[in-house]
């Protein structure tokens, strides 16, 4: 069972992505990837806050270079802008464009439907337990990655 868990999580994620890619709204989105959709959704849900690239790196568990590439493409496709903040001109907060807001509204409806179907028949307790379990697994992998990084650093020192 344990060895199969990662495979099953990947299958669930792939299934979700496949259904999202079949969404009528997604068909109208030229040059928008699934990751762009998740980033747009996160920025939309946190639009009252200043969100920076480092926040996305943390939330989506991605490397800086990956986040940079995603955000550069989103800027090129006029989905986001980067705006200076008053307290530190070096920092650029991420802002959604009108185009991204329209995409979020239409695609969001389709994603909500997929989510409803995915959790159909599950109780609130089951969903909460699943969510807590996933959070623990993410923390375990985060701790393990730090351990691996420390081991690699020690090998480089010798």
C-alpha positions as a Markdown table, in Angstrom:
| # | Residue | x | y | z |
|---|---|---|---|---|
| 1 | Unk | 0.0 | 0.0 | 0.0 |
| 2 | Unk | 2.7 | 2.5 | 1.0 |
| 3 | Unk | 4.7 | 2.1 | -2.2 |
| 4 | Unk | 1.6 | 2.6 | -4.2 |
| 5 | Unk | 0.5 | 5.9 | -2.5 |
| 6 | Unk | 2.6 | 8.2 | -4.6 |
| 7 | Unk | 1.4 | 6.5 | -7.8 |
| 8 | Unk | -2.2 | 6.8 | -6.7 |
| 9 | Unk | -1.8 | 10.5 | -5.9 |
| 10 | Unk | -0.2 | 11.0 | -9.3 |
| 11 | Unk | -3.1 | 9.2 | -11.0 |
| 12 | Unk | -5.7 | 11.4 | -9.1 |
| 13 | Unk | -3.8 | 14.5 | -10.1 |
| 14 | Unk | -3.6 | 13.4 | -13.7 |
| 15 | Unk | -7.3 | 12.6 | -13.8 |
| 16 | Unk | -8.2 | 16.0 | -12.4 |
| 17 | Unk | -5.9 | 17.8 | -14.9 |
| 18 | Unk | -7.4 | 15.8 | -17.8 |
| 19 | Unk | -10.9 | 16.8 | -16.9 |
| 20 | Unk | -9.9 | 20.5 | -16.3 |
| 21 | Unk | -8.2 | 20.5 | -19.8 |
| 22 | Unk | -11.6 | 19.4 | -21.3 |
| 23 | Unk | -13.4 | 22.3 | -19.7 |
| 24 | Unk | -15.3 | 24.5 | -22.2 |
| 25 | Unk | -13.6 | 27.6 | -20.7 |
| 26 | Unk | -10.2 | 26.1 | -21.0 |
| 27 | Unk | -10.7 | 25.5 | -24.7 |
| 28 | Unk | -11.0 | 29.3 | -25.1 |
| 29 | Unk | -7.8 | 30.0 | -23.2 |
| 30 | Unk | -4.9 | 30.3 | -25.7 |
| 31 | Unk | -1.4 | 30.0 | -24.1 |
| 32 | Unk | -2.8 | 29.3 | -20.6 |
| 33 | Unk | -1.5 | 26.2 | -18.8 |
| 34 | Unk | -3.0 | 24.5 | -15.8 |
| 35 | Unk | -0.4 | 26.0 | -13.6 |
| 36 | Unk | -1.3 | 29.4 | -14.8 |
| 37 | Unk | -4.9 | 28.7 | -13.8 |
| 38 | Unk | -3.8 | 27.7 | -10.3 |
| 39 | Unk | -1.7 | 30.8 | -10.0 |
| 40 | Unk | -4.6 | 33.0 | -11.2 |
| 41 | Unk | -6.8 | 31.3 | -8.7 |
| 42 | Unk | -4.4 | 31.8 | -5.8 |
| 43 | Unk | -3.9 | 35.5 | -6.7 |
| 44 | Unk | -7.7 | 36.0 | -7.0 |
| 45 | Unk | -8.3 | 34.4 | -3.6 |
| 46 | Unk | -5.6 | 36.6 | -2.1 |
| 47 | Unk | -6.3 | 39.8 | -4.1 |
| 48 | Unk | -6.6 | 41.9 | -0.9 |
| 49 | Unk | -3.0 | 41.0 | 0.0 |
| 50 | Unk | 0.4 | 41.8 | -1.5 |
| 51 | Unk | 1.6 | 38.6 | -3.1 |
| 52 | Unk | 5.1 | 38.3 | -4.4 |
| 53 | Unk | 7.0 | 35.6 | -6.4 |
| 54 | Unk | 8.5 | 34.1 | -3.2 |
| 55 | Unk | 5.0 | 33.5 | -1.9 |
| 56 | Unk | 4.1 | 31.5 | -4.9 |
| 57 | Unk | 7.3 | 29.5 | -4.6 |
| 58 | Unk | 6.4 | 28.6 | -1.1 |
| 59 | Unk | 2.7 | 27.9 | -1.7 |
| 60 | Unk | 3.2 | 25.8 | -4.9 |
| 61 | Unk | 6.5 | 24.2 | -3.7 |
| 62 | Unk | 8.4 | 25.3 | -6.8 |
| 63 | Unk | 11.9 | 26.5 | -7.3 |
| 64 | Unk | 12.7 | 30.1 | -8.0 |
| 65 | Unk | 13.7 | 29.4 | -11.7 |
| 66 | Unk | 10.4 | 27.6 | -12.3 |
| 67 | Unk | 8.3 | 30.4 | -10.7 |
| 68 | Unk | 10.3 | 33.0 | -12.8 |
| 69 | Unk | 9.5 | 31.2 | -16.0 |
| 70 | Unk | 5.8 | 30.8 | -15.2 |
| 71 | Unk | 5.4 | 34.4 | -14.2 |
| 72 | Unk | 7.4 | 35.7 | -17.2 |
| 73 | Unk | 5.1 | 33.8 | -19.5 |
| 74 | Unk | 2.0 | 35.0 | -17.7 |
| 75 | Unk | 3.2 | 38.6 | -18.1 |
| 76 | Unk | 3.9 | 38.0 | -21.8 |
| 77 | Unk | 0.3 | 36.7 | -22.2 |
| 78 | Unk | -1.0 | 39.7 | -20.3 |
| 79 | Unk | -2.4 | 37.7 | -17.3 |
| 80 | Unk | -0.4 | 39.5 | -14.6 |
| 81 | Unk | 1.5 | 42.6 | -14.0 |
| 82 | Unk | 4.2 | 43.3 | -11.5 |
| 83 | Unk | 3.8 | 46.5 | -9.5 |
| 84 | Unk | 6.1 | 48.2 | -7.0 |
| 85 | Unk | 5.1 | 48.5 | -3.4 |
| 86 | Unk | 5.5 | 51.6 | -1.3 |
| 87 | Unk | 7.6 | 50.2 | 1.5 |
| 88 | Unk | 10.2 | 48.6 | -0.8 |
| 89 | Unk | 10.6 | 49.6 | -4.5 |
| 90 | Unk | 12.7 | 46.5 | -5.1 |
| 91 | Unk | 9.7 | 44.2 | -4.4 |
| 92 | Unk | 7.1 | 43.7 | -7.1 |
| 93 | Unk | 3.7 | 42.5 | -6.1 |
| 94 | Unk | 1.8 | 40.3 | -8.6 |
| 95 | Unk | -1.5 | 41.7 | -9.9 |
| 96 | Unk | -4.1 | 40.1 | -12.1 |
| 97 | Unk | -5.1 | 41.8 | -15.3 |
| 98 | Unk | -8.7 | 42.1 | -16.5 |
| 99 | Unk | -8.1 | 39.3 | -18.9 |
| 100 | Unk | -7.0 | 37.0 | -16.1 |
| 101 | Unk | -10.1 | 38.0 | -14.0 |
| 102 | Unk | -12.4 | 37.1 | -16.9 |
| 103 | Unk | -10.6 | 33.7 | -17.4 |
| 104 | Unk | -10.9 | 33.0 | -13.6 |
| 105 | Unk | -14.6 | 33.6 | -13.6 |
| 106 | Unk | -15.3 | 31.2 | -16.5 |
| 107 | Unk | -12.7 | 28.5 | -15.7 |
| 108 | Unk | -13.5 | 28.7 | -12.0 |
| 109 | Unk | -17.1 | 27.6 | -12.6 |
| 110 | Unk | -15.8 | 24.5 | -14.5 |
| 111 | Unk | -13.2 | 23.7 | -11.8 |
| 112 | Unk | -15.8 | 24.0 | -9.1 |
| 113 | Unk | -17.9 | 21.4 | -10.9 |
| 114 | Unk | -15.0 | 19.1 | -11.2 |
| 115 | Unk | -14.2 | 19.5 | -7.4 |
| 116 | Unk | -17.9 | 18.8 | -6.6 |
| 117 | Unk | -17.8 | 15.6 | -8.6 |
| 118 | Unk | -14.5 | 14.6 | -7.1 |
| 119 | Unk | -15.7 | 14.8 | -3.5 |
| 120 | Unk | -19.2 | 13.5 | -4.1 |
| 121 | Unk | -20.2 | 11.0 | -1.4 |
| 122 | Unk | -17.4 | 12.0 | 0.9 |
| 123 | Unk | -18.3 | 13.4 | 4.4 |
| 124 | Unk | -16.9 | 16.6 | 5.8 |
| 125 | Unk | -15.0 | 14.4 | 8.3 |
| 126 | Unk | -13.4 | 12.4 | 5.5 |
| 127 | Unk | -12.4 | 15.5 | 3.6 |
| 128 | Unk | -10.9 | 17.1 | 6.7 |
| 129 | Unk | -9.0 | 13.9 | 7.5 |
| 130 | Unk | -7.7 | 13.6 | 3.9 |
| 131 | Unk | -6.6 | 17.3 | 3.9 |
| 132 | Unk | -4.8 | 16.9 | 7.2 |
| 133 | Unk | -3.1 | 13.7 | 6.0 |
| 134 | Unk | -1.9 | 15.4 | 2.8 |
| 135 | Unk | -0.6 | 18.4 | 4.9 |
| 136 | Unk | 1.4 | 15.9 | 7.1 |
| 137 | Unk | 2.8 | 14.2 | 4.0 |
| 138 | Unk | 3.8 | 17.5 | 2.5 |
| 139 | Unk | 5.6 | 18.4 | 5.8 |
| 140 | Unk | 7.3 | 15.0 | 5.9 |
| 141 | Unk | 8.6 | 15.4 | 2.4 |
| 142 | Unk | 9.7 | 19.0 | 3.1 |
| 143 | Unk | 11.7 | 17.7 | 6.2 |
| 144 | Unk | 13.2 | 14.9 | 4.1 |
| 145 | Unk | 14.2 | 17.3 | 1.3 |
| 146 | Unk | 16.0 | 19.5 | 3.9 |
| 147 | Unk | 17.7 | 16.5 | 5.3 |
| 148 | Unk | 18.9 | 15.5 | 1.8 |
| 149 | Unk | 20.1 | 19.1 | 1.1 |
| 150 | Unk | 22.1 | 19.0 | 4.4 |
| 151 | Unk | 23.6 | 15.7 | 3.5 |
| 152 | Unk | 24.6 | 17.0 | 0.0 |
| 153 | Unk | 26.2 | 20.1 | 1.6 |
| 154 | Unk | 28.2 | 18.0 | 4.0 |
| 155 | Unk | 29.5 | 15.8 | 1.1 |
| 156 | Unk | 30.6 | 19.0 | -0.7 |
| 157 | Unk | 32.5 | 20.1 | 2.3 |
| 158 | Unk | 34.7 | 17.0 | 2.5 |
